[in-house]
């Protein structure tokens, strides 16, 4: 059973540390899979859902924020601004954040405010998408 060392670090600290058999990431230019022995790379990540299969062959999902992944020498390091497991997400809070961001986007905003609201909306939508996937 081939695996690779992996760690996922968020602004809150270490989110995951262990060995993986498979990893699917939301790269800026589309979803991408990573398997043991993958070529070396550094890639930007966008907000989205990350899926990973541990050494016990169990699949896990998490909502992540923007960041980057580095893969070298059969080791993977992912650094993101946020990482949340489905059980840590409050769906009502995510719905409220989505509603607030959508309302504020219709107001006159500076470029910075607009970008921050877009990021907040993307984070809320990712959380809701993750929660809806778990119900299917």
C-alpha positions as CSV (number, residue, x, y, z in Angstrom):
1,X,0.0,0.0,0.0
2,X,1.7,3.2,-1.2
3,X,1.2,6.3,0.7
4,X,2.7,9.8,1.1
5,X,3.3,12.0,4.1
6,X,0.8,14.9,4.3
7,X,0.1,17.8,6.5
8,X,-2.6,20.4,6.3
9,X,-1.9,23.6,8.1
10,X,-4.5,26.4,8.6
11,X,-4.3,29.7,10.4
12,X,-5.7,27.9,13.4
13,X,-2.9,25.4,13.5
14,X,-2.3,21.8,12.3
15,X,-5.5,20.5,10.7
16,X,-4.2,17.1,9.6
17,X,-0.9,15.2,9.9
18,X,-0.4,11.7,8.7
19,X,-0.2,9.5,5.6
20,X,-2.5,9.6,2.6
21,X,-3.2,7.3,-0.3
22,X,-5.2,9.8,-2.3
23,X,-5.8,13.6,-2.3
24,X,-8.2,15.7,-4.4
25,X,-7.7,19.5,-4.2
26,X,-9.5,22.5,-5.5
27,X,-6.7,24.1,-7.6
28,X,-7.2,27.5,-9.1
29,X,-7.5,26.0,-12.6
30,X,-9.7,23.1,-11.6
31,X,-9.8,20.0,-9.4
32,X,-6.6,17.9,-9.2
33,X,-5.7,14.5,-7.8
34,X,-2.5,13.7,-6.0
35,X,-1.2,10.1,-5.6
36,X,2.0,8.7,-4.1
37,X,5.0,9.5,-6.2
38,X,3.4,12.6,-7.8
39,X,5.8,14.9,-9.6
40,X,7.1,17.9,-7.6
41,X,4.8,20.9,-7.7
42,X,3.7,24.1,-6.0
43,X,0.1,25.1,-6.9
44,X,-2.3,27.8,-5.7
45,X,-5.5,26.6,-4.1
46,X,-8.9,28.3,-4.1
47,X,-11.8,28.0,-1.7
48,X,-13.4,24.7,-2.0
49,X,-13.7,21.1,-0.8
50,X,-10.7,19.0,-0.3
51,X,-11.1,15.2,-0.2
52,X,-8.4,12.8,1.2
53,X,-8.1,9.1,1.7
54,X,-6.0,8.1,4.7
55,X,-3.8,5.0,5.0
56,X,-6.8,3.1,6.4
57,X,-8.6,3.8,3.1
58,X,-11.2,6.0,4.8
59,X,-12.3,9.2,2.9
60,X,-12.5,12.5,4.6
61,X,-13.7,16.0,3.4
62,X,-13.1,19.5,4.5
63,X,-13.9,23.0,3.5
64,X,-10.8,25.0,2.9
65,X,-9.9,28.6,2.1
66,X,-7.3,30.0,-0.2
67,X,-3.8,28.7,0.1
68,X,-1.1,26.6,-1.6
69,X,0.1,23.0,-1.9
70,X,3.7,21.8,-2.2
71,X,4.5,18.2,-3.2
72,X,8.1,17.1,-3.1
73,X,10.0,13.9,-2.2
74,X,6.6,12.1,-1.6
75,X,5.6,14.7,1.0
76,X,2.7,17.0,0.7
77,X,2.3,20.3,2.6
78,X,-0.9,22.3,2.3
79,X,-1.1,25.8,3.8
80,X,-4.6,27.4,3.8
81,X,-6.2,30.3,5.6
82,X,-9.1,28.1,6.9
83,X,-9.9,24.4,7.1
84,X,-13.1,23.0,8.6
85,X,-14.5,19.5,9.0
86,X,-18.2,19.0,8.2
87,X,-19.0,18.4,11.9
88,X,-17.5,21.8,12.8
89,X,-19.7,23.8,10.4
90,X,-22.8,25.5,11.8
91,X,-25.2,25.5,8.8
92,X,-27.3,28.3,10.1
93,X,-24.3,30.5,10.6
94,X,-23.1,29.8,7.1
95,X,-26.6,30.7,5.7
96,X,-26.5,33.9,7.6
97,X,-23.0,34.8,6.3
98,X,-24.2,34.1,2.8
99,X,-27.2,36.3,3.1
100,X,-25.2,39.2,4.7
101,X,-22.6,39.0,2.0
102,X,-25.1,38.9,-0.8
103,X,-27.0,42.0,0.7
104,X,-23.8,44.0,1.1
105,X,-22.6,43.2,-2.5
106,X,-25.5,45.4,-3.7
107,X,-24.2,48.4,-1.9
108,X,-21.6,50.9,-3.1
109,X,-18.3,49.5,-2.0
110,X,-14.6,50.1,-2.3
111,X,-12.5,47.6,-4.3
112,X,-11.1,46.2,-1.1
113,X,-14.5,45.8,0.6
114,X,-15.9,44.2,-2.6
115,X,-13.0,41.6,-2.7
116,X,-13.4,40.9,1.1
117,X,-17.2,40.3,0.6
118,X,-16.5,38.0,-2.4
119,X,-14.2,36.0,-0.2
120,X,-16.8,35.8,2.6
121,X,-19.4,34.7,0.1
122,X,-17.2,32.0,-1.4
123,X,-16.4,30.7,2.1
124,X,-20.1,30.5,3.0
125,X,-20.9,28.8,-0.2
126,X,-18.1,26.3,0.2
127,X,-19.4,25.4,3.7
128,X,-22.9,25.0,2.5
129,X,-21.7,22.8,-0.5
130,X,-19.8,20.6,1.9
131,X,-22.8,20.2,4.2
132,X,-25.1,19.4,1.2
133,X,-22.7,16.7,-0.1
134,X,-22.7,15.0,3.3
135,X,-26.5,14.7,3.2
136,X,-26.5,12.9,-0.2
